[in-house]
């Protein structure tokens, strides 16, 4: 009976060690995914900023597009800021 208990405890310890390894791997994958997402959002925010800048240089031509381009720029930067906050919270 004692042997069975010892074997069960050893099996649980081994299982916990493997679980910890998987947890570290999941955290690495999450970290890499978060970095990739931040990079993508940053690229999008920069592009929308440039689009807004280009539109401003063309004025008064295409003045009708001001709100559309500005909203896209606002949304891209809001998404980037939200992702940065989430990344900061996740790093704690």
DSSP file (Angstrom, degrees, kcal/mol; ACC not computed):
  #  RESIDUE AA STRUCTURE BP1 BP2  ACC     N-H-->O    O-->H-N    N-H-->O    O-->H-N    TCO  KAPPA ALPHA  PHI   PSI    X-CA   Y-CA   Z-CA
    1    1 A X     >        0   0    0      0, 0.0     4,-1.8     0, 0.0     5,-0.2   0.000 360.0 360.0 360.0 -45.2    0.0    0.0    0.0
    2    2 A X  H  >  +     0   0    0      1,-0.2     4,-2.4     2,-0.2     5,-0.2   0.879 360.0  54.7 -62.3 -37.4    2.8    2.4    0.9
    3    3 A X  H  > S+     0   0    0      1,-0.2     4,-2.6     2,-0.2    -1,-0.2   0.893 106.0  51.9 -61.9 -40.6    4.5    1.7   -2.4
    4    4 A X  H  > S+     0   0    0      2,-0.2     4,-2.1     1,-0.2    -1,-0.2   0.888 110.3  48.3 -64.3 -39.5    1.3    2.6   -4.3
    5    5 A X  H  X S+     0   0    0     -4,-1.8     4,-2.5     2,-0.2    -2,-0.2   0.924 112.3  48.4 -66.5 -44.9    1.1    5.9   -2.5
    6    6 A X  H  X S+     0   0    0     -4,-2.4     4,-2.5     1,-0.2    -2,-0.2   0.913 112.1  49.4 -61.8 -43.3    4.8    6.7   -3.1
    7    7 A X  H  X S+     0   0    0     -4,-2.6     4,-2.3     2,-0.2    -1,-0.2   0.893 111.0  49.8 -62.5 -40.0    4.3    5.8   -6.8
    8    8 A X  H  X S+     0   0    0     -4,-2.1     4,-2.3     2,-0.2    -2,-0.2   0.915 111.3  48.2 -66.4 -42.6    1.2    8.0   -7.0
    9    9 A X  H  X S+     0   0    0     -4,-2.5     4,-2.5     2,-0.2    -2,-0.2   0.908 111.9  50.0 -63.5 -42.0    3.1   11.0   -5.4
   10   10 A X  H  X S+     0   0    0     -4,-2.5     4,-2.3     1,-0.2    -1,-0.2   0.896 110.3  50.2 -63.1 -40.3    6.0   10.5   -7.8
   11   11 A X  H  X S+     0   0    0     -4,-2.3     4,-2.3     2,-0.2    -2,-0.2   0.902 111.0  48.7 -65.5 -40.7    3.6   10.4  -10.8
   12   12 A X  H  X S+     0   0    0     -4,-2.3     4,-2.7     2,-0.2    -2,-0.2   0.907 111.0  50.1 -65.1 -41.7    1.9   13.6   -9.6
   13   13 A X  H  X S+     0   0    0     -4,-2.5     4,-2.1     2,-0.2    -2,-0.2   0.914 111.9  48.1 -62.6 -42.5    5.3   15.4   -9.1
   14   14 A X  H  X S+     0   0    0     -4,-2.3     4,-2.1     2,-0.2    -1,-0.2   0.905 111.9  50.0 -63.4 -41.4    6.4   14.3  -12.6
   15   15 A X  H  X S+     0   0    0     -4,-2.3     4,-2.5     1,-0.2    -2,-0.2   0.900 109.4  51.2 -63.9 -41.7    3.1   15.5  -14.0
   16   16 A X  H  X S+     0   0    0     -4,-2.7     4,-2.4     2,-0.2    -1,-0.2   0.889 108.6  51.9 -63.3 -39.3    3.5   18.9  -12.3
   17   17 A X  H  X S+     0   0    0     -4,-2.1     4,-1.8     2,-0.2    -2,-0.2   0.916 111.7  45.8 -63.9 -43.3    7.0   19.3  -13.7
   18   18 A X  H  X S+     0   0    0     -4,-2.1     4,-2.2     2,-0.2    -2,-0.2   0.900 111.7  52.7 -65.7 -39.3    5.7   18.6  -17.2
   19   19 A X  H  X S+     0   0    0     -4,-2.5     4,-2.5     1,-0.2    -2,-0.2   0.895 107.3  51.7 -62.1 -40.4    2.8   21.0  -16.6
   20   20 A X  H  X S+     0   0    0     -4,-2.4     4,-2.3     2,-0.2    -1,-0.2   0.889 108.6  51.4 -63.7 -39.1    5.2   23.7  -15.5
   21   21 A X  H  X S+     0   0    0     -4,-1.8     4,-2.1     1,-0.2    -2,-0.2   0.909 111.1  47.6 -63.9 -41.5    7.2   23.2  -18.7
   22   22 A X  H  X S+     0   0    0     -4,-2.2     4,-2.7     2,-0.2    -2,-0.2   0.886 109.6  53.6 -66.6 -37.6    4.1   23.5  -20.8
   23   23 A X  H  X S+     0   0    0     -4,-2.5     4,-2.5     2,-0.2    -2,-0.2   0.916 109.1  48.6 -62.0 -43.1    3.1   26.7  -18.8
   24   24 A X  H  X S+     0   0    0     -4,-2.3     4,-2.2     1,-0.2    -1,-0.2   0.909 112.2  49.2 -62.7 -41.0    6.5   28.3  -19.6
   25   25 A X  H  X S+     0   0    0     -4,-2.1     4,-2.5     2,-0.2    -2,-0.2   0.909 110.7  49.8 -65.2 -41.8    6.1   27.4  -23.3
   26   26 A X  H  X S+     0   0    0     -4,-2.7     4,-2.8     1,-0.2    -1,-0.2   0.900 110.3  50.9 -62.4 -40.4    2.5   28.8  -23.4
   27   27 A X  H  X S+     0   0    0     -4,-2.5     4,-2.6     2,-0.2    -2,-0.2   0.893 109.9  50.0 -65.1 -38.7    3.8   32.0  -21.7
   28   28 A X  H  X S+     0   0    0     -4,-2.2     4,-2.6     2,-0.2    -2,-0.2   0.930 112.3  47.2 -63.3 -45.0    6.6   32.2  -24.4
   29   29 A X  H  X S+     0   0    0     -4,-2.5     4,-2.6     2,-0.2    -2,-0.2   0.914 112.8  49.2 -63.2 -42.6    4.1   31.8  -27.1
   30   30 A X  H  X S+     0   0    0     -4,-2.8     4,-2.6     2,-0.2    -1,-0.2   0.908 111.6  49.5 -62.4 -41.9    1.7   34.4  -25.6
   31   31 A X  H  X S+     0   0    0     -4,-2.6     4,-2.4     2,-0.2    -2,-0.2   0.913 112.4  46.8 -63.5 -43.7    4.6   36.8  -25.2
   32   32 A X  H  X S+     0   0    0     -4,-2.6     4,-2.3     2,-0.2    -2,-0.2   0.898 112.9  49.4 -66.0 -40.0    5.7   36.3  -28.9
   33   33 A X  H  X S+     0   0    0     -4,-2.6     4,-2.5     2,-0.2    -2,-0.2   0.902 111.0  50.1 -65.0 -40.4    2.1   36.7  -30.0
   34   34 A X  H  X S+     0   0    0     -4,-2.6     4,-2.7     2,-0.2    -2,-0.2   0.911 110.8  48.8 -64.6 -42.9    1.7   39.9  -28.0
   35   35 A X  H  X S+     0   0    0     -4,-2.4     4,-2.3     2,-0.2    -2,-0.2   0.908 112.3  48.7 -62.8 -41.7    4.9   41.3  -29.5
   36   36 A X  H  X S+     0   0    0     -4,-2.3     4,-2.3     2,-0.2    -2,-0.2   0.900 111.7  49.5 -64.7 -40.4    3.8   40.5  -33.0
   37   37 A X  H  X S+     0   0    0     -4,-2.5     4,-2.8     2,-0.2     5,-0.2   0.922 111.0  49.3 -65.3 -43.7    0.4   42.0  -32.3
   38   38 A X  H  X S+     0   0    0     -4,-2.7     4,-2.6     1,-0.2    -2,-0.2   0.906 111.0  50.2 -61.4 -41.6    2.0   45.2  -31.0
   39   39 A X  H  X S+     0   0    0     -4,-2.3     4,-2.3     2,-0.2    -1,-0.2   0.921 112.2  47.2 -62.6 -43.9    4.3   45.4  -34.0
   40   40 A X  H  X S+     0   0    0     -4,-2.3     4,-2.3     2,-0.2    -2,-0.2   0.921 114.0  46.8 -64.4 -44.6    1.4   45.0  -36.4
   41   41 A X  H  X S+     0   0    0     -4,-2.8     4,-2.5     2,-0.2    -2,-0.2   0.882 111.6  51.6 -66.0 -37.6   -0.7   47.6  -34.5
   42   42 A X  H  X S+     0   0    0     -4,-2.6     4,-2.5    -5,-0.2    -2,-0.2   0.914 109.8  49.3 -64.4 -42.8    2.2   50.0  -34.4
   43   43 A X  H  X S+     0   0    0     -4,-2.3     4,-2.3     1,-0.2    -2,-0.2   0.919 112.2  48.5 -61.2 -43.9    2.8   49.7  -38.2
   44   44 A X  H  X S+     0   0    0     -4,-2.3     4,-2.4     2,-0.2    -2,-0.2   0.902 110.9  50.5 -64.1 -41.0   -0.9   50.3  -38.8
   45   45 A X  H  X S+     0   0    0     -4,-2.5     4,-2.1    31,-0.2    -2,-0.2   0.911 111.0  48.5 -64.5 -42.4   -0.9   53.4  -36.5
   46   46 A X  H  X S+     0   0    0     -4,-2.5     4,-2.2     1,-0.2    -1,-0.2   0.916 111.4  50.4 -63.3 -42.7    2.1   54.8  -38.3
   47   47 A X  H  X S+     0   0    0     -4,-2.3     4,-2.4     1,-0.2    -2,-0.2   0.911 110.6  48.0 -63.6 -42.3    0.5   54.2  -41.7
   48   48 A X  H  X S+     0   0    0     -4,-2.4     4,-2.3     2,-0.2    -1,-0.2   0.868 109.7  53.8 -68.2 -33.8   -2.7   55.9  -40.7
   49   49 A X  H  X S+     0   0    0     -4,-2.1     4,-2.3     2,-0.2    -1,-0.2   0.921 110.4  46.7 -62.5 -43.2   -0.8   58.8  -39.3
   50   50 A X  H  X S+     0   0    0     -4,-2.2     4,-3.0     2,-0.2    -2,-0.2   0.878 109.5  54.0 -66.7 -37.6    1.0   59.2  -42.7
   51   51 A X  H  X S+     0   0    0     -4,-2.4     4,-2.3     2,-0.2    -1,-0.2   0.917 110.5  46.7 -61.3 -42.6   -2.3   58.9  -44.5
   52   52 A X  H  X S+     0   0    0     -4,-2.3     4,-2.1     2,-0.2    -2,-0.2   0.902 112.8  49.7 -66.3 -40.7   -3.7   61.7  -42.5
   53   53 A X  H  X S+     0   0    0     -4,-2.3     4,-1.6     2,-0.2    -2,-0.2   0.932 111.0  49.0 -62.1 -46.6   -0.5   63.8  -43.0
   54   54 A X  H  X S+     0   0    0     -4,-3.0     4,-1.1     1,-0.2    -2,-0.2   0.905 110.1  51.6 -60.9 -41.7   -0.7   63.2  -46.8
   55   55 A X  H >X S+     0   0    0     -4,-2.3     4,-0.8     1,-0.2     3,-0.5   0.902 106.5  54.2 -61.9 -40.5   -4.3   64.2  -46.9
   56   56 A X  H 3< S+     0   0    0     -4,-2.1     3,-0.5     1,-0.2    -1,-0.2   0.850 106.3  52.1 -64.3 -32.7   -3.5   67.4  -45.1
   57   57 A X  H 3< S+     0   0    0     -4,-1.6    -1,-0.2     1,-0.2    -2,-0.2   0.760 107.6  53.0 -73.0 -23.7   -0.9   68.3  -47.7
   58   58 A X  H X< S+     0   0    0     -4,-1.1     3,-1.8    -3,-0.5    -1,-0.2   0.586  91.2 160.4 -86.5 -10.7   -3.5   67.7  -50.5
   59   59 A X  T 3<  +     0   0    0     -4,-0.8     3,-0.1    -3,-0.5    -3,-0.0  -0.226  56.2  28.5 -59.1 144.3   -6.1   70.1  -49.0
   60   60 A X  T >  S+     0   0    0     -5,-0.0     3,-1.5     0, 0.0    -1,-0.3  -0.994 110.0  82.5 -84.3  -0.5   -8.4   71.5  -50.2
   61   61 A X  T <  S+     0   0    0     -3,-1.8    -3,-0.1     1,-0.3     0, 0.0  -0.419 107.3   8.5 -63.3 140.4   -8.5   68.5  -52.6
   62   62 A X  T >  S+     0   0    0      1,-0.1     3,-2.0    -3,-0.1    -1,-0.3   0.739  78.1 150.3  60.9  27.3  -10.3   65.5  -51.0
   63   63 A X  G X   +     0   0    0     -3,-1.5     3,-1.5     1,-0.3     4,-0.3   0.768  63.0  70.6 -58.9 -23.7  -11.5   67.5  -48.1
   64   64 A X  G 3  S+     0   0    0      1,-0.3     4,-0.3    -4,-0.2     3,-0.3   0.724  92.1  58.1 -66.1 -20.2  -14.5   65.2  -47.9
   65   65 A X  G <> S+     0   0    0     -3,-2.0     4,-2.7     1,-0.2     5,-0.4   0.462  76.0  98.1 -89.5  -1.8  -12.2   62.4  -46.7
   66   66 A X  H <> S+     0   0    0     -3,-1.5     4,-2.7     1,-0.2     5,-0.2   0.930  85.6  43.5 -54.7 -52.0  -11.0   64.2  -43.6
   67   67 A X  H  > S+     0   0    0     -4,-0.3     4,-2.3    -3,-0.3    -1,-0.2   0.881 114.7  49.9 -64.3 -38.3  -13.4   62.5  -41.2
   68   68 A X  H  > S+     0   0    0     -4,-0.3     4,-2.1     2,-0.2    -1,-0.2   0.951 115.7  41.0 -65.0 -49.7  -12.9   59.1  -42.7
   69   69 A X  H  X S+     0   0    0     -4,-2.7     4,-2.2     1,-0.2    -2,-0.2   0.894 115.5  51.1 -67.9 -40.0   -9.1   59.2  -42.6
   70   70 A X  H  X S+     0   0    0     -4,-2.7     4,-2.7    -5,-0.4    -1,-0.2   0.897 109.5  50.4 -64.7 -39.7   -9.0   60.9  -39.2
   71   71 A X  H  X S+     0   0    0     -4,-2.3     4,-2.8    -5,-0.2     5,-0.2   0.908 109.8  50.5 -64.9 -41.2  -11.4   58.2  -37.7
   72   72 A X  H  X S+     0   0    0     -4,-2.1     4,-2.3     2,-0.2    -2,-0.2   0.914 112.2  47.7 -60.3 -42.8   -9.1   55.4  -39.1
   73   73 A X  H  X S+     0   0    0     -4,-2.2     4,-2.3   -25,-0.2    -2,-0.2   0.922 112.4  49.0 -64.7 -44.9   -6.1   57.1  -37.5
   74   74 A X  H  X S+     0   0    0     -4,-2.7     4,-2.4     1,-0.2    -2,-0.2   0.932 112.2  48.1 -60.0 -47.5   -7.9   57.5  -34.2
   75   75 A X  H  X S+     0   0    0     -4,-2.8     4,-2.3     1,-0.2    -1,-0.2   0.891 111.2  50.5 -62.5 -41.2   -9.1   53.9  -34.2
   76   76 A X  H  X S+     0   0    0     -4,-2.3     4,-1.9    -5,-0.2   -31,-0.2   0.915 113.4  44.6 -65.1 -43.0   -5.6   52.6  -35.0
   77   77 A X  H  X S+     0   0    0     -4,-2.3     4,-2.5     2,-0.2    -2,-0.2   0.864 111.7  52.9 -71.5 -34.6   -3.9   54.6  -32.3
   78   78 A X  H  X S+     0   0    0     -4,-2.4     4,-2.3    -5,-0.2    -2,-0.2   0.917 110.0  48.5 -64.2 -42.5   -6.6   53.7  -29.7
   79   79 A X  H  X S+     0   0    0     -4,-2.3     4,-2.2     2,-0.2    -2,-0.2   0.898 111.5  50.3 -63.7 -40.4   -6.1   50.0  -30.5
   80   80 A X  H  X S+     0   0    0     -4,-1.9     4,-2.3     2,-0.2    -2,-0.2   0.924 111.0  48.0 -63.9 -45.0   -2.3   50.4  -30.1
   81   81 A X  H  X S+     0   0    0     -4,-2.5     4,-2.2     1,-0.2    -2,-0.2   0.900 111.5  50.5 -64.6 -40.3   -2.7   52.2  -26.8
   82   82 A X  H  X S+     0   0    0     -4,-2.3     4,-2.3     1,-0.2    -1,-0.2   0.910 111.1  48.9 -62.1 -42.4   -5.1   49.5  -25.5
   83   83 A X  H  X S+     0   0    0     -4,-2.2     4,-2.3     2,-0.2    -2,-0.2   0.878 109.6  51.8 -66.7 -37.7   -2.6   46.7  -26.6
   84   84 A X  H  X S+     0   0    0     -4,-2.3     4,-2.3     2,-0.2    -1,-0.2   0.902 110.0  49.2 -65.4 -40.2    0.3   48.5  -24.9
   85   85 A X  H  X S+     0   0    0     -4,-2.2     4,-2.4     2,-0.2    -2,-0.2   0.917 111.5  49.3 -63.7 -42.5   -1.7   48.7  -21.6
   86   86 A X  H  X S+     0   0    0     -4,-2.3     4,-2.2     1,-0.2    -2,-0.2   0.889 110.9  50.1 -63.7 -39.3   -2.6   45.0  -21.9
   87   87 A X  H  X S+     0   0    0     -4,-2.3     4,-1.4     2,-0.2    -1,-0.2   0.899 110.8  49.0 -66.5 -40.3    1.1   44.2  -22.5
   88   88 A X  H  X S+     0   0    0     -4,-2.3     4,-0.5     1,-0.2    -2,-0.2   0.908 112.6  47.9 -65.5 -40.9    2.1   46.3  -19.5
   89   89 A X  H >< S+     0   0    0     -4,-2.4     3,-0.8     1,-0.2    -2,-0.2   0.866 110.5  52.3 -66.9 -35.8   -0.5   44.6  -17.3
   90   90 A X  H 3< S+     0   0    0     -4,-2.2    -1,-0.2     1,-0.2    -2,-0.2   0.775 101.4  60.8 -71.9 -26.1    0.6   41.1  -18.5
   91   91 A X  H 3<        0   0    0     -4,-1.4    -1,-0.2     1,-0.3    -2,-0.2   0.639 360.0 360.0 -78.6 -12.5    4.2   41.8  -17.7
   92   92 A X    <<        0   0    0     -3,-0.8    -1,-0.3    -4,-0.5    -2,-0.1   0.497 360.0 360.0 -73.1 360.0    3.4   42.2  -14.0
